[in-house]
Amino acid sequence: MPGWYGRRRCIKGALAQNCREKGNSMTCETHRLVVPPRGVCLLRPFEAAQSRGYLKISLERAGADARDYLFPAGSGLSFFLSAGNTAVTVSVAPGEAALERAGWSKAAFARLRRRFTSLKRGVLHFDGVETFPAGPKQHYKTYCKHVRLARRFQMPPDGKIMRDHPELITGWPVGATSAPVVSTAPSPRVAVALHLYYADLWPEIETLLKRWSLPFTLFLTLTRENPELANQVTAAFPGSVIRIVENSGRDVRPFLLLLEDGAFDAFDIVCKIHGKKSLSHGRVPIFGDIWRRAAFLDLIATDRQVHKIVKLFQDDPEIGIVGPSRFHVVSNSTAPRDLLGKNRPLAQAIAARMGSPIRDDAFDFFEGTMFWARPRALEPLRRLRLTEMFKTADAGRGDGAVEHALERLFNHATRTAGFRAEEVTGETG
């Protein structure tokens, strides 16, 4: 099997031959072309689509209606599209991308894709058309990595969830509402703890919170003064509490500060969310957006979902924390996994201070640290006054930092307090 150098020469040679080859039914540099059975074309997203992180492609087979798909467009990448046993017409909006014909050399490379482990992880399937990335090594490796992670968290770009919930890619229309739920049950006292490092995400979160018919008090933590945002928040949700915190501990330390200061003592349930983008470590921005919106879909996106979660707490007093099922990572005796990694020494030390050592054969947490919880269920963490462990110099650290150890301990603290964890999904169907 050729190494990366050989693969790169193959790609470069294929691209160079692209517009020299004749006798193919496909047209070079177009936004619409017909790919013959088992044929291959190349899709090159333009800068606007790459910056946005996705583009819409339309696939049409003979005798069938065209179907639209939202396709993740990683920066610096082109994509091979390989047809199946029937011809398919591929279309993109003008100015979004170019479709180029592929001759024998590019087609041959495309058909070798399954021999390359790194490329297999990036293969997507849209209506019988296979796609996979081509370009600089680090770019396609990053893309493939995040396709693999998206599959792991049950939200593949080519899966049912994206067809049912395109807002995970495009975002929710600002100001759009959802049908309110009529409930005769008494409303619990609800707090929403939102940490917002990226202020530009406020319109998305405001849109979702305004869908709720359930009364709540918003606690917003920011890392810097922002009078304009503060005015928008208080105008949308009167009575909101806004607090400026130092940029340390990501979203975990600000939540613990509120918990330790007794901000949630007057409430029955608190919903913890934050404005996640995942822009660091070479991540593809669109995947960070998808992960944030998938968590929102499960926890806060509709009035019906909010009432469903609240009812879980009301019907079962043993439930202490509720989080997204797709981000619920579990290790047990039948499926052992190392969920602590570099966070093990610190997580074990904190658990020991709680008086409840970690059992490796039964451990779980909600990755991403978004959930609903009873404040009483988090009392074991509150008593430790852990915010004193954070240091400003540690801001942005990866595994091994205090916030990453604590992310893995919210469920553990809940069980230590005598409650249990529950998972939910907001997917339709």
N, C-alpha and C positions, 0 to 999 in steps of 0.2 A: 504494500500500500504506500503511495507516495506521501512524503512528509509535507509540512506546510509550504516549503519552498516550491515543491513540485505542484501543489495545488494552486499556489499563487500564480505560477507561470501559466497554468491551465486557464485560470480565470482571465488573466490579462490577455492571453492569446485569443480566448473566446470573445472577449469584448472588442478587441481590435478587428476581428473578422466580421463583427456584427453587420456592418453596413456594406461589406464587400460582396456578400453572398447573394445570389440571384435565384430565381425559380421558386421562391417560397410565396405562399399566399398571404403572408403577413407583410405589413408596411412598416418601414423604419420610422421611429420618432413620431408616433401617433398616440392618441388617447383612446382609440378603439381598434381592435384587430381580431381576426379569427385565428385561433390556435387549432391546428388540425389534430386528429386523434394521435395521442402519445407525443404530441409536439411540445415544444418548450418556448417560452418567451421570457423576456427580462423586463421587470418593472423597476423604473428608477424614480422614486419620489423626489419632488422638487423641495426647495428649502422651506416653503410655507408648510407643507405637509410634515416635513421632518421636525420643524419647530413645534407644531401642534401635537405631533406624536402619533398621528393616525391619518388614514385617508379612506374614502369609500370606494370600493371596487364593485362593479356589477358583472355578474356571470350569467350568460344566457346560452342554453343548449337548444338544439333544434326541437321544435314542438313544445317547448316549455317557456313559461314566463321568466323574464330576467329577475334575478334575486340580488339584493344589495348586501354587502358585508363590510364591516368596519375592520380595517386591516392595520395592525400596528406598524408604524414606519420608524425604524430606528435611525438615528443620526448616522450619516456616512455610509449607509448600506443600500445596496440594490437587492432585488429579490427575483429568484427564478420562479416561474409559474409553469407547472407541468400538467398538461391535460391528461385525462384518462383515455378510455377506449372510444370516446366520442368527441367530436369537435366542440369547442366552446368559444363564444364571443366574449372577450374581456373588454370592459370599458372603465375609464376613469374620467373625472371631470377635467375639462381643459384647464391647463395651468397648474394642475395638482401633481401630475406625474407623466412620464413618458413610457410608452410600451414599445419595445423593440423586438424585432424578429430574432430568433435564435437559429443559427445553422448547426451543422453537425458537430462542431467542436464544443459549443456551449451545451448542446443537447446531450452529448456524451458525458460531459462533466456532471450535468444535472442527474443523469441516471446512475452516477457513481455515489450519489449523496448518502445512500444507506450504508456505504462502507466506512463513512467517517462518523465516529461516535459523536463528536461535537456538533456536527450538522444535523444528525438525527433528532437531537433535542429541540432544534429550532424548526422542524417541519410542522406546518399547519395544513389543515384540510378544509377547503371551502367548496362544497357542492362538487366533490370529486376532483377538484384542482388542488394539487399539492404545491405549497410554497416553502421556500427556505432562503436564508440570507446569504449574500455574497459580498465581500468587501474586506477591509482591513481586519486582521486576525482578532485584535482585541475587541473591535466593535461587534463582530458576529459572535464571539464567545460570550460577550455580555448579553446580547440579545437572546442567545440560546439558553443562557442561564436563567433569564427571567421568564422565558416561555416555560421552562421546566418548573420553576417555582410557582408560576400561575397555575399550572396543572396540579401541582401538589396541594394548592389551596383551593381547588375546585372552581377555578375561574379562568379556564383556558380561553385565549382569544378566539378560537374557532369552536367553542362549546355552546351548549344550549343557553347558558346563562347570559351570554353576550347577545344572543338573538332575542331573548325575552327582556333583557334589561340593557339596551344600548346606552342608557345614561351612565353606565359604569365607564364608558369610554368618552362619550360626548359631554357628560355632565348633565345635571338637572336644569331645565329651563328656569331661569330666575323668575320668582313670583308665582310659579305653577303650584297649584294646591292639590290636595288629595281629598277624597270623600271622608268626611268626619264620621267617627264611630259614636253611636248613641249608646251610652252606658248608664244604667241605673245604680251601679255600685258606687259607694262613696269614694271620692278621689283621694289617693294618698298624698302626702306632702312630698313633692319631688324637687330635687335640685339637679341642675345640669352644670357639671364642671368642665369647662372648655379651656384648653390651653391653645393659644393661637400665636405661633411664631411667625407664620406667613399670613400677614394681614389681608392679602389679596384673596384668601379663601373664605373670608367672612360672607360674601354674597351667597355662596353655595350653602353654607351652614345656616344662614338666616332663612333661606328658602325652605329648608327642611324643618327647622324648628317652628316656623310659622304654620306648618301643616298640622301641628298638634292641637287637639281640642283640650288636652290635659293641661291644667295650670302648672307652672313651674317657676322656679327662681334661677336665673342664670348667674353663675360665678365665672367670670372671664379673667384669665391670667395672661398678661403680656410681658414681653421682655424689655419693652421700651415704651415711653409715653407716646400716645397717638390720639390727640384730641379729636381729630376727625372721625376715627373709628369709634371712639368712646361715645360721641354724639349719635352715631348711627345705631350703636348697640342699645343705648338707653332709649332712643326714640322707638326702636322696634320692640324692645322688651323693658318697659318701665320697671324700676326696682332692681335692675341688674347690679351686681357687685363686680367692680373692675379693680383688679389688683396688679401692680407692677412687681415683677420678681426678677432676680438676676438670672442671666442665661446660663443655668447650670442644672443638670439632671433632666434635660429634655422636658417631656410632659409629666414625668413621675414626681420630681421634687415639688413643682407647683401644686399638684394634687395633694401630696402629703402635707404641705404647709397648711392648706385649707383644712385638711382632716385633723391635724394636730391642734390647730387653733380653734377647733370646735365649730367651724362654719356649717357643718352638716348636722349638728346635734338636734336641730329642730325639724329634721326631715326624716321621712320613712325610707326613701330610696334616693340614691344619687346615680346619675348617668355620667360616666367619665368618657369624654371624647377629646380629640385633638386634631389639629390641621396637619396631617401627615403628607409629605411630598416625596420623601426618599430620593433626594437628588444627589447624595454623596456616593462615594465609592464606585463611580462609573455607572450608576444605575440609569436605565432608560426612563425618562420622566413619565411617559404614559403609564408605565407599569406601577409607579408610585401612586399616580392618580387612581388607577383601577383598584389598588389595594385599599386606599382610603375610602373610596366610594363603596366598595364591597362591604366594608365594616359598617359604614353608614346605612347601607341597604338593610343589613341585618338588625341594626339597633335603633335607628332614628328616622328612616326615610319616609315612613307613612304613619298616619294616625292609627291605622289598624295594627301595624306592627308594634307601636308603642303601647297600645292598650293590651295587646297579646302578652307583652313582657310584663307589664304591671300586674296583669291577672295572674301570671305565674307566681309572683311574690305574694299576692293576696290569697291565692288558693293553697299555697304550700309554705307554711312558716319556716320550714327547714331549708328553703332555698336562700342562700346568702349572696350569690353572685351569678349573673347571667351574661354570657358572651357569645360571639359569633361562632357557629359550629365549624366554619371553614378554617378559622384560626385557632381552634382548640387542639393543641398538640398534647398527646397522651403517651405515657410510658407505663406499661404494666408487665406482669410476669409472662403473659402470652405474646406480647409485642414489645420487648424491651428496646428502649432508645435512650441515648444520652442527650437529655434535654438541657443540661446545665453547661457543658463545655467549659470554657474558661471562667465561667461565673460560679463554678462549683465551690471553691473555697469560701467565697464571700456569702453565697446563698446558704451554704450549710451553717456558717457562723451565725447568720441572722436567724435562721430557723431554730438553732440551738438556743439563742437568746429568747425566742418566743416560747421555749419549753416544749417544742415539737420537732424533733430531728427529722430530716428528710428520709423517706423510704424510697430507695431506687426502684423497687418493684411496683410502686404506685405513686406516680407523680404526673401532674398536668398543669398547664397554664394557657392563657389566651394571648397568643402572640400579637403584638401591636398595642397592647394595654388599653383597649377600649372595651367597656363593659357597663352593666348596671349592677349596683350592689346595695345591700343594707349597710349603713354606716356602722351598725353594731357588729357586723361580720368582719369589719376591718379593724376592730379594736386591738387585736394582738400587734398589728403594725403601728397603730397610733401610740400605744404605750411605750414603744421603743425610742420615740423621738429621733427617727433616722435622718431627718433633714440635716442634722448636724454633721453627718458623714460626707455630705457633698462638698465639693470644692469647685470654685469657678474655673480653675485651671483644667479641670477634667471635662469641661464642656466639649461635646463632640466625640468623646472616646467611644470605642466600640466595645465588644465583649470584654467583660472583666470590670467595667465601670459599675458604680453603685446602682444606677438606674436599670441596667440590664439584669443585674442580680435580682432587684426588686420586682421587675416585670414578671419574673418566674415565681414570685412568692405570694401574689394576691390570692390565688386559689388556695394555696397552702394555709395562709392566714385565716381564710374563711372556714376551712375545716378545723383549724385549731380552735376557732371560736364556737364550734359546734354546729356549723351550717354545712351546706353542700353546694357544688357548682352545677349549673345547668347551661345547656347550649341551645341556640335558636338560629333560624335562618329566615331571611326575608325574601327568598326566591319564590316566584310564582310557579304554580303547577305541582 
